[in-house]
């Protein structure tokens, strides 16, 4: 047996195998690397989702709290001051709504556009309701009279807009 021809044949097979492996690596590496990149991106997205989910729930909670706090029924009970005139009480109510809304404005980052539009429109309609109620009273009216007018306007509505907004936001969160 000739050892030199054996080693030459062995060297040929090793070189040929290495060339084939190098070409295969060169051809398939971008696909493999891209697949690995996609897996890493998916893992990162899932990790971000796990971090964002509690923030989203908290934002929806804050939105529900905002709706409850700007509901005139709750505001009248919370802010009523018998010594105020209707005009002063109107200013207090509108100011309270604006402060509540501004306090929660960053929640729009975590809730859907629909949920945020619902909250913003409800805020605008509540301010309009308060202004309309105050405009229907004489200049000498008291906070108590404004409260009565507000509550009677809400009672005359077919459906409570605050309950509708709460249901819509809850459905938005669940759906």
C-alpha atoms as one frame of an Amber mdcrd trajectory, in Angstrom:
protein
   0.000   0.000   0.000   1.302   3.378  -0.954   0.910   5.848   1.908   1.571
   8.922  -0.217  -1.314   8.217  -2.594  -3.546   7.474   0.433  -2.696  10.837
   2.036  -3.115  12.648  -1.291  -6.554  11.097  -1.766  -7.411  11.956   1.863
  -6.224  15.548   1.351  -8.345  15.832  -1.849 -11.454  14.659  -0.011 -10.834
  16.979   2.932 -10.255  19.990   0.631 -13.319  19.130  -1.484 -15.476  18.742
   1.667 -14.201  22.019   3.072 -14.952  23.844  -0.203 -18.488  22.381  -0.324
 -19.075  23.322   3.324 -17.740  26.851   2.728 -19.988  27.372  -0.320 -23.019
  26.020   1.541 -22.240  28.296   4.473 -21.833  31.262   2.135 -25.170  30.508
   0.413 -27.283  29.766   3.491 -25.759  32.065   6.134 -27.832  35.147   5.240
 -31.073  33.148   5.524 -30.019  31.590   8.800 -28.806  34.904  10.153 -32.043
  36.616   9.080 -34.101  33.873  10.726 -32.100  34.253  13.932 -32.603  38.026
  13.752 -36.363  37.568  13.375 -36.440  35.249  16.365 -34.548  37.800  18.438
 -36.958  40.553  17.311 -39.934  38.379  18.214 -38.452  37.690  21.641 -37.864
  41.428  22.144 -41.419  42.222  21.025 -42.834  39.686  23.468 -40.705  41.116
  26.265 -41.900  44.626  25.400 -45.477  43.367  25.353 -45.075  41.947  28.834
 -43.753  45.296  30.039 -46.427  47.329  28.232 -49.419  45.260  29.302 -49.438
  46.521  32.914 -49.036  50.090  31.628 -51.976  49.636  29.265 -54.169  48.277
  32.063 -53.157  51.154  34.296 -53.930  53.655  31.528 -57.410  52.197  31.032
 -57.938  52.338  34.794 -56.919  56.012  34.783 -59.294  56.688  31.889 -62.174
  55.082  33.775 -61.262  57.121  36.843 -61.188  60.281  34.695 -64.693  59.560
  33.415 -65.954  58.961  36.928 -64.320  62.141  38.238 -65.711  64.407  35.480
 -69.210  62.986  35.794 -71.277  65.986  36.993 -73.126  63.819  39.513 -69.849
  62.956  41.221 -68.400  66.452  40.836 -71.441  68.130  42.369 -71.188  65.891
  45.423 -67.405  66.253  45.689 -67.093  69.992  45.049 -70.369  71.476  46.256
 -69.946  74.621  48.315 -73.187  76.280  49.384 -71.515  79.682  49.633 -70.568
  79.856  45.940 -72.506  81.616  43.254 -73.516  79.640  40.161 -70.856  81.459
  38.095 -68.122  80.626  40.613 -69.286  77.031  40.837 -69.304  76.796  37.056
 -65.697  78.015  36.964 -64.744  75.541  39.674 -66.349  72.624  37.803 -64.792
  73.520  34.444 -61.411  74.076  36.073 -61.640  70.702  37.827 -62.435  68.976
  34.524 -59.470  70.599  32.806 -57.107  69.681  35.643 -58.311  66.070  35.636
 -57.939  65.847  31.873 -54.469  67.400  31.838 -53.418  65.093  34.646 -54.333
  62.103  32.465 -53.274  63.375  29.041 -50.272  61.024  28.840 -52.539  57.992
  29.119 -53.279  58.377  25.404 -49.899  56.722  24.767 -51.189  53.431  26.121
 -54.862  53.351  25.160 -56.405  53.021  21.732 -57.235  56.108  19.703 -60.920
  55.241  20.039 -60.751  55.142  23.832 -58.908  58.449  23.953 -61.394  60.115
  21.581 -64.249  58.902  23.791 -62.634  60.467  26.871 -61.804  63.738  25.103
 -65.300  64.108  23.622 -66.904  63.336  26.962 -64.756  66.027  28.581 -65.783
  68.574  25.927 -69.467  67.657  26.201 -69.346  67.880  29.993 -67.888  71.385
  29.834 -70.598  72.353  27.319 -73.297  70.852  29.561 -72.062  72.868  32.549
 -71.877  76.087  30.520 -75.353  75.578  29.046 -76.801  74.882  32.477 -75.143
  77.996  33.918 -76.327  80.122  30.988 -79.932  79.127  31.703 -79.726  80.596
  35.223 -80.009  84.222  36.310 -76.814  86.026  37.357 -77.862  85.840  41.017
 -78.173  82.022  41.019 -76.380  79.911  43.601 -74.227  76.812  43.299 -77.147
  74.776  44.610 -79.357  75.958  41.756 -76.658  75.135  39.197 -76.313  71.692
  40.750 -80.057  71.097  40.472 -80.107  72.189  36.815 -77.118  69.979  35.979
 -78.632  66.948  37.647 -82.003  67.539  35.997 -80.337  67.809  32.542 -78.601
  64.494  33.161 -81.835  62.897  34.384 -83.641  64.003  31.211 -81.165  62.172
  28.965 -82.328  58.855  27.542 -78.997  57.215  28.311 -76.250  58.255  30.691
 -73.302  59.333  28.485 -70.865  58.482  31.275 -72.148  54.908  31.487 -71.982
  54.620  27.696 -68.375  55.844  27.717 -67.440  53.444  30.516 -68.983  50.505
  28.654 -67.223  51.478  25.419 -63.841  51.740  27.138 -64.312  48.455  28.974
 -65.278  46.768  25.705 -62.250  48.340  24.047 -59.988  46.859  26.694 -61.533
  43.407  26.601 -62.063  43.301  22.826
